[in-house]
Amino acid sequence: MRFYSTNNPEITVTVEEALFHSMPVDKGLYMPTPLPKLGAQFFESIAGQSLAEIGFEISKALFGNEISKADLEELTHRAFPFDTPVVNLETGKSAVLELFHGPSLAFKDVGARYMAALMSYCSKRSDKEINILVATSGDTGGAVAMGFHNVPGVRVSILYPSGRVSDLQEKQLTTLGGNIQAFEVDGSFDDCQAIVKQAFIDAELNAQLSLSSANSINIFRLIPQGFYYVRAYGQVRQFGKPVVFSTPSGNFGNISAGAMVQQMGLPIAHFVAATNLNHVVPDYLTTGIYTPKASVATISNAMDVGSPSNFVRLAHLYGDDYNRFKTNVSGFFYDDDETRAGMQKIYDQFNYVACPHTAIGIMGLQDYLTESKQDSIGIALATAHPSKFKPLVEVVLNISVDVPKRLAILSDRPKQSIHIPADYEAFKESLLHTVA
């Protein structure tokens, strides 16, 4: 398997180059080639397979003989000691795909743990320390921190917007210590993301440090996220209906992963891109014009992205063809009041406690199914455990939300972060000081 830049498909790089050097020098994004076709027989045989088993089978198709089957099997099972169950809301009509059963209680555990296992495997061939830079609007940082904590040969620097993540999310970023360093940025997620992107094209910095990313700009964050779409399809295939996925969307890596496995043969009938007030992609689907904007702070903070990096990948997967894009994806967005009302309605209707992001996914699914009037089964991605937004959920629903023990133990640990302005040079100076 090779990887090409979305800006120049003629030049390709190896697995390790794409893994450890997340962005091509031409500032595009890496995409795999060739993208294998899995075939109808594969999808007919997955009903009883776990996430780890499906991940292993897809990884074999992707890597071929580059990694032995024994190593791939060990890698995927180490990455996924948890599963991603589909939970019915209305049997045969709508369901949620729960992606919060990993250690950080968020969907990004899947991508972060797979990437950590793959980096650990590949780094054994080199003695160089890898410095991972990651910007987070909430859940990415926690998943990366817990996935890479104490991984030999890897240091992680996490940039997060000050005051724009939940208390529990911040605890995940700032309390582990060891090889994990948090940078609290006076700015938005877009500012954090811009700093990370600039670091990757800074020749001076890259001459001193081996930099890699654990954001969804790294293709190996996206590839494993496709596994749970396949796992979900295996759990609802018996209904014999077209399958629609509604994905709460911020940086649009999650839905790009779904589109990738769709290209590999997974029979996904349609995607719903469900967002908050940061609705540049729903606007694009309405107007045909893509206009990034400054991000707006909302209660669904992990989706507060005004310039989603992976829009380029998603458009690329549909041939940069607006009509093809619109045929496969519908966009819906909701403000904070609508999100709170949606959380309450979901609880009243289904006795299901949804975090604000999951609620937006369910609302988008319901609105699409109502508008399309098709006899489909819809699956909304439940991207985070409600306890990660405990104060909000408890106020909105007037219930008590328990925090799983693996996160509750973080609540009394002291926060450790480096506070910096939204300025690249300030970050660069602080980063070089911490790794000196």
C-alpha positions as CSV (number, residue, x, y, z in Angstrom):
1,M,0.0,0.0,0.0
2,R,1.2,3.5,-0.9
3,F,-0.1,7.0,-0.1
4,Y,-0.5,10.0,-2.4
5,S,-1.2,13.6,-1.7
6,T,-4.6,15.0,-2.5
7,N,-2.6,17.8,-4.2
8,N,-0.5,15.5,-6.3
9,P,-1.6,11.9,-6.9
10,E,1.6,11.3,-9.0
11,I,3.9,11.2,-6.0
12,T,3.5,8.4,-3.5
13,V,5.1,7.5,-0.2
14,T,5.4,4.4,2.1
15,V,3.3,3.4,5.0
16,E,5.9,4.7,7.5
17,E,6.3,8.0,5.7
18,A,2.5,8.7,5.8
19,L,2.3,7.4,9.4
20,F,5.2,9.4,10.9
21,H,5.1,12.5,8.6
22,S,1.4,13.2,8.6
23,M,1.3,15.9,5.9
24,P,2.9,15.9,2.5
25,V,5.2,18.8,1.8
26,D,2.7,20.2,-0.7
27,K,0.3,20.7,2.1
28,G,-2.2,18.2,0.8
29,L,-3.5,15.2,2.8
30,Y,-2.5,11.6,2.3
31,M,-4.8,9.0,0.8
32,P,-4.2,5.3,0.4
33,T,-3.6,3.6,-3.0
34,P,-4.8,1.3,-4.1
35,L,-8.0,1.3,-2.0
36,P,-8.9,-2.4,-1.9
37,K,-12.4,-3.7,-2.8
38,L,-13.6,-6.1,-0.1
39,G,-16.4,-7.7,-2.0
40,A,-19.9,-8.8,-1.2
41,Q,-18.8,-12.1,0.4
42,F,-16.8,-10.3,3.0
43,F,-19.8,-8.2,4.1
44,E,-22.0,-11.2,4.2
45,S,-19.7,-13.0,6.7
46,I,-19.1,-10.3,9.3
47,A,-22.3,-10.5,11.4
48,G,-20.7,-12.2,14.4
49,Q,-17.3,-10.6,14.2
50,S,-15.9,-8.2,16.8
51,L,-14.4,-4.8,16.1
52,A,-10.9,-6.4,16.5
53,E,-11.7,-9.2,14.1
54,I,-13.0,-6.9,11.5
55,G,-10.1,-4.5,12.0
56,F,-7.7,-7.4,11.4
57,E,-9.4,-8.5,8.2
58,I,-9.5,-5.0,6.7
59,S,-5.9,-4.3,7.8
60,K,-4.8,-7.5,5.9
61,A,-6.5,-6.2,2.8
62,L,-4.8,-2.8,3.1
63,F,-1.3,-3.9,4.1
64,G,-0.9,-7.1,2.1
65,N,2.5,-8.6,3.0
66,E,4.0,-5.4,4.5
67,I,3.1,-6.6,8.0
68,S,2.8,-10.3,8.9
69,K,-0.6,-11.6,9.6
70,A,0.5,-12.6,13.1
71,D,1.8,-9.1,13.9
72,L,-1.4,-7.5,12.4
73,E,-3.6,-9.7,14.5
74,E,-1.7,-8.9,17.7
75,L,-1.7,-5.2,16.8
76,T,-5.5,-5.0,16.2
77,H,-6.5,-7.1,19.2
78,R,-4.2,-5.0,21.4
79,A,-5.8,-1.8,20.0
80,F,-9.4,-3.0,20.5
81,P,-10.0,-4.8,23.8
82,F,-13.5,-3.2,23.6
83,D,-16.4,-3.4,21.1
84,T,-18.7,-0.9,19.4
85,P,-22.3,-2.2,20.0
86,V,-25.4,-1.0,18.1
87,V,-28.2,-0.2,20.5
88,N,-31.7,0.0,19.1
89,L,-33.9,3.0,19.6
90,E,-36.7,1.7,17.4
91,T,-35.9,-1.9,16.3
92,G,-35.4,-2.1,12.6
93,K,-35.8,1.6,12.2
94,S,-33.2,3.6,14.1
95,A,-30.3,2.8,16.4
96,V,-27.1,4.3,17.9
97,L,-23.6,3.0,17.4
98,E,-22.0,3.4,20.8
99,L,-18.3,4.3,20.3
100,F,-17.5,5.3,23.9
101,H,-16.6,1.9,25.4
102,G,-12.8,2.5,25.1
103,P,-10.6,4.0,27.9
104,S,-11.3,7.7,27.2
105,L,-15.1,7.1,26.6
106,A,-15.0,8.7,23.1
107,F,-15.0,7.4,19.6
108,K,-11.5,8.7,19.0
109,D,-10.1,5.8,21.1
110,V,-10.5,3.6,18.0
111,G,-8.2,5.7,15.8
112,A,-5.8,6.7,18.6
113,R,-5.2,3.2,19.9
114,Y,-4.7,1.7,16.5
115,M,-2.3,4.4,15.5
116,A,-0.4,4.1,18.8
117,A,-0.1,0.3,18.2
118,L,1.1,0.8,14.6
119,M,3.6,3.5,15.6
120,S,5.0,1.3,18.4
121,Y,5.4,-1.5,15.9
122,C,7.1,0.6,13.3
123,S,9.2,2.6,15.7
124,K,11.1,-0.6,16.7
125,R,12.9,-0.2,13.4
126,S,14.3,3.2,14.4
127,D,16.0,4.7,17.5
128,K,14.6,8.2,16.9
129,E,12.1,9.6,19.4
130,I,8.8,10.6,17.7
131,N,7.1,13.9,18.8
132,I,3.4,13.8,18.2
133,L,1.5,17.1,17.9
134,V,-2.2,17.1,18.2
135,A,-4.9,19.9,18.4
136,T,-8.1,19.0,20.1
137,S,-11.5,20.5,20.5
138,G,-12.3,18.0,23.2
139,D,-12.2,14.3,22.7
140,T,-9.2,13.8,20.4
141,G,-6.7,15.0,23.1
142,G,-8.0,12.6,25.8
143,A,-8.0,9.6,23.4
144,V,-4.5,10.4,22.2
145,A,-3.2,11.0,25.7
146,M,-4.6,7.7,27.0
147,G,-3.7,5.8,23.9
148,F,0.0,7.0,23.8
149,H,0.6,7.3,27.5
150,N,4.0,5.7,28.4
151,V,4.4,4.3,24.8
152,P,8.2,4.0,24.5
153,G,9.9,6.4,22.1
154,V,7.0,8.7,21.8
155,R,6.3,12.2,23.2
156,V,2.9,13.8,22.8
157,S,2.1,17.6,22.8
158,I,-1.6,18.4,23.0
159,L,-2.9,21.9,22.1
160,Y,-6.4,22.7,23.4
161,P,-8.5,25.9,23.5
162,S,-8.6,27.4,26.9
163,G,-12.1,27.4,28.5
164,R,-13.6,25.5,25.5
165,V,-13.4,21.9,26.7
166,S,-15.4,20.2,29.4
167,D,-13.8,19.8,32.9
168,L,-13.5,16.0,32.4
169,Q,-12.0,16.4,29.0
170,E,-9.4,18.8,30.4
171,K,-8.5,16.4,33.2
172,Q,-7.8,13.7,30.5
173,L,-5.4,16.1,28.7
174,T,-3.6,17.6,31.7
175,T,-3.2,15.0,34.5
176,L,-1.4,12.0,33.0
177,G,2.1,13.4,32.9
178,G,5.0,11.3,31.8
179,N,5.3,11.6,28.0
180,I,2.1,13.7,27.7
181,Q,2.4,17.5,27.7
182,A,-0.7,19.8,27.4
183,F,-0.6,23.3,25.9
184,E,-3.5,25.5,26.9
185,V,-4.0,28.0,24.1
186,D,-5.7,31.4,24.4
187,G,-7.8,30.9,21.3
188,S,-10.1,28.5,19.4
189,F,-9.6,25.0,18.1
190,D,-8.9,26.5,14.7
191,D,-6.0,28.4,16.2
192,C,-4.7,25.2,17.7
193,Q,-5.0,23.4,14.4
194,A,-3.3,26.2,12.5
195,I,-0.3,26.1,14.9
196,V,0.0,22.3,14.4
197,K,-0.2,22.6,10.7
198,Q,2.5,25.3,10.7
199,A,4.8,23.2,12.7
200,F,4.7,20.5,10.1
201,I,5.9,22.8,7.4
202,D,8.6,24.5,9.6
203,A,11.9,23.2,8.1
204,E,13.9,24.4,11.1
205,L,11.7,22.7,13.7
206,N,11.5,19.5,11.6
207,A,15.3,19.4,11.4
208,Q,15.4,19.2,15.2
209,L,12.4,17.0,15.9
210,S,10.8,14.0,14.3
211,L,7.2,15.3,14.2
212,S,4.0,13.4,13.6
213,S,0.3,14.1,14.1
214,A,-2.4,12.2,15.9
215,N,-5.1,14.5,14.5
216,S,-7.3,13.2,11.7
217,I,-5.0,14.9,9.2
218,N,-3.0,11.7,9.8
219,I,-4.6,9.0,7.5
220,F,-3.9,6.3,10.1
221,R,-6.4,8.0,12.5
222,L,-9.1,7.7,9.8
223,I,-8.4,4.2,8.5
224,P,-9.4,2.4,11.8
225,Q,-12.5,4.6,12.2
226,G,-13.8,2.9,9.1
227,F,-13.8,-0.4,11.0
228,Y,-16.7,0.5,13.2
229,Y,-18.9,1.4,10.3
230,V,-18.4,-2.1,9.0
231,R,-19.0,-3.6,12.5
232,A,-22.2,-1.6,12.7
233,Y,-23.4,-2.9,9.3
234,G,-22.8,-6.4,10.5
235,Q,-25.1,-5.9,13.4
236,V,-28.1,-4.6,11.4
237,R,-27.6,-6.5,8.1
238,Q,-30.3,-9.0,9.1
239,F,-33.0,-6.3,8.7
240,G,-32.4,-6.3,4.9
241,K,-32.8,-2.5,4.6
242,P,-30.6,0.2,3.2
243,V,-28.3,1.6,5.9
244,V,-28.0,5.3,6.6
245,F,-25.3,6.6,9.0
246,S,-25.7,10.0,10.8
247,T,-22.3,11.3,12.0
248,P,-21.8,14.2,14.4
249,S,-19.2,16.2,12.4
250,G,-16.6,18.7,13.4
251,N,-13.3,18.2,11.5
252,F,-15.1,15.7,9.2
253,G,-12.6,12.9,9.7
254,N,-15.2,10.5,11.1
255,I,-17.5,10.8,8.1
256,S,-14.5,10.6,5.7
257,A,-13.6,7.3,7.3
258,G,-17.1,6.1,6.5
259,A,-16.9,7.3,2.9
260,M,-13.6,5.4,2.6
261,V,-15.1,2.0,3.6
262,Q,-18.1,2.9,1.3
263,Q,-15.6,3.1,-1.5
264,M,-14.2,-0.2,-0.4
265,G,-17.6,-1.8,-0.9
266,L,-19.5,-1.3,2.3
267,P,-23.1,-0.8,1.1
268,I,-23.9,2.5,2.9
269,A,-27.0,4.1,1.3
270,H,-26.4,7.6,2.6
271,F,-24.5,9.8,5.2
272,V,-25.9,12.5,7.3
273,A,-23.4,15.2,8.3
274,A,-24.9,16.6,11.6
275,T,-23.3,19.7,13.0
276,N,-23.8,22.6,15.3
277,L,-23.6,26.3,14.5
278,N,-20.3,25.6,12.8
279,H,-22.1,24.5,9.6
280,V,-19.8,25.3,6.7
281,V,-20.4,21.8,5.2
282,P,-24.2,21.9,5.4
283,D,-23.9,25.3,3.8
284,Y,-21.8,23.9,1.0
285,L,-24.4,21.2,0.4
286,T,-27.0,23.9,0.0
287,T,-25.1,26.4,-2.1
288,G,-22.2,24.4,-3.7
289,I,-19.8,27.0,-2.3
290,Y,-17.3,26.0,0.5
291,T,-16.5,29.0,2.7
292,P,-14.6,28.3,5.9
293,K,-15.4,30.6,8.8
294,A,-14.1,31.4,12.3
295,S,-15.4,28.8,14.7
296,V,-18.3,29.5,17.1
297,A,-18.3,28.1,20.7
298,T,-21.2,25.8,21.5
299,I,-22.2,23.2,24.1
300,S,-21.2,20.5,21.6
301,N,-17.6,21.7,21.7
302,A,-15.9,18.8,20.0
303,M,-17.6,20.0,16.8
304,D,-16.6,23.6,17.1
305,V,-14.6,23.7,13.9
306,G,-15.0,26.4,11.3
307,S,-12.4,25.2,8.8
308,P,-12.6,21.4,8.8
309,S,-9.4,19.8,7.5
310,N,-11.0,16.7,6.2
311,F,-13.4,18.4,3.9
312,V,-10.7,18.0,1.3
313,R,-10.6,14.3,1.8
314,L,-14.4,13.9,1.8
315,A,-14.7,15.9,-1.4
316,H,-11.8,13.9,-2.9
317,L,-13.5,10.6,-2.2
318,Y,-16.4,11.8,-4.2
319,G,-14.3,12.8,-7.1
320,D,-14.4,16.5,-6.2
321,D,-17.9,16.4,-7.8
322,Y,-20.5,18.5,-6.0
323,N,-23.4,16.5,-7.4
324,R,-21.9,13.2,-6.4
325,F,-21.1,14.6,-2.9
326,K,-24.6,15.8,-2.5
327,T,-26.1,12.5,-3.6
328,N,-24.2,10.7,-0.9
329,V,-24.3,13.2,2.0
330,S,-27.0,15.4,3.5
331,G,-26.3,18.2,6.0
332,F,-28.3,19.3,9.1
333,F,-27.3,21.7,11.9
334,Y,-28.7,22.7,15.2
335,D,-28.1,25.6,17.7
336,D,-27.6,25.1,21.4
337,D,-31.3,25.5,22.3
338,E,-32.3,23.0,19.7
339,T,-29.6,20.6,21.0
340,R,-30.9,20.8,24.6
341,A,-34.4,20.2,23.4
342,G,-33.2,17.3,21.3
343,M,-31.4,15.7,24.3
344,Q,-34.7,16.0,26.3
345,K,-36.8,14.6,23.5
346,I,-34.5,11.6,23.0
347,Y,-34.5,10.9,26.7
348,D,-38.3,11.1,26.9
349,Q,-38.9,9.1,23.7
350,F,-36.3,6.4,24.0
351,N,-35.1,6.6,27.6
352,Y,-31.6,7.2,26.1
353,V,-29.1,9.6,27.7
354,A,-27.2,11.3,24.9
355,C,-24.3,13.8,25.1
356,P,-24.9,16.9,23.0
357,H,-22.9,15.6,20.1
358,T,-24.7,12.3,20.0
359,A,-28.0,14.1,20.3
360,I,-27.2,16.2,17.2
361,G,-26.4,12.9,15.4
362,I,-29.8,11.4,16.4
363,M,-31.6,14.6,15.5
364,G,-30.0,14.7,12.1
365,L,-30.9,11.1,11.5
366,Q,-34.5,11.6,12.5
367,D,-34.9,14.7,10.3
368,Y,-33.3,12.9,7.3
369,L,-35.4,9.8,7.6
370,T,-38.5,12.0,7.9
371,E,-37.6,14.0,4.8
372,S,-36.4,11.1,2.7
373,K,-39.4,8.9,3.4
374,Q,-37.4,5.8,2.6
375,D,-37.7,2.5,4.4
376,S,-34.1,2.5,5.7
377,I,-32.5,1.7,9.0
378,G,-30.7,4.6,10.4
379,I,-27.7,4.5,12.7
380,A,-26.5,7.6,14.6
381,L,-23.0,7.5,15.9
382,A,-22.9,8.0,19.7
383,T,-19.5,9.6,19.9
384,A,-19.0,10.3,23.7
385,H,-20.2,8.9,27.0
386,P,-22.7,11.4,28.6
387,S,-20.5,11.6,31.7
388,K,-17.9,13.6,29.8
389,F,-20.5,16.4,29.7
390,K,-21.9,15.6,33.2
391,P,-22.9,19.1,34.4
392,L,-24.7,19.9,31.1
393,V,-26.5,16.6,30.8
394,E,-27.6,16.6,34.4
395,V,-29.0,20.1,34.1
396,V,-30.8,19.4,30.8
397,L,-32.3,16.1,31.8
398,N,-32.6,16.6,35.6
399,I,-30.9,13.3,36.3
400,S,-27.7,12.1,37.9
401,V,-25.0,10.8,35.6
402,D,-22.4,8.4,36.9
403,V,-18.8,8.8,35.8
404,P,-17.1,5.4,35.0
405,K,-14.3,4.6,37.5
406,R,-11.6,4.8,34.9
407,L,-12.3,8.5,34.5
408,A,-13.5,9.4,38.0
409,I,-10.0,8.7,39.3
410,L,-8.7,11.7,37.3
411,S,-11.0,14.2,39.0
412,D,-8.6,14.8,42.0
413,R,-5.4,14.9,40.1
414,P,-3.8,18.3,39.6
415,K,-3.9,20.0,36.2
416,Q,-0.6,20.5,34.5
417,S,-0.5,22.6,31.4
418,I,1.6,25.3,29.7
419,H,-0.5,28.4,29.0
420,I,0.4,30.1,25.7
421,P,-1.1,32.7,23.4
422,A,-2.5,31.7,20.0
423,D,0.9,32.3,18.4
424,Y,3.0,29.8,16.5
425,E,6.4,31.2,17.7
426,A,5.3,31.1,21.3
427,F,4.4,27.4,20.9
428,K,7.6,26.6,19.1
429,E,9.7,28.1,21.8
430,S,7.8,26.3,24.5
431,L,7.9,23.0,22.7
432,L,11.7,23.1,22.1
433,H,12.1,24.0,25.8
434,T,10.1,21.0,27.0
435,V,11.9,18.5,24.8
436,A,15.4,19.9,25.5
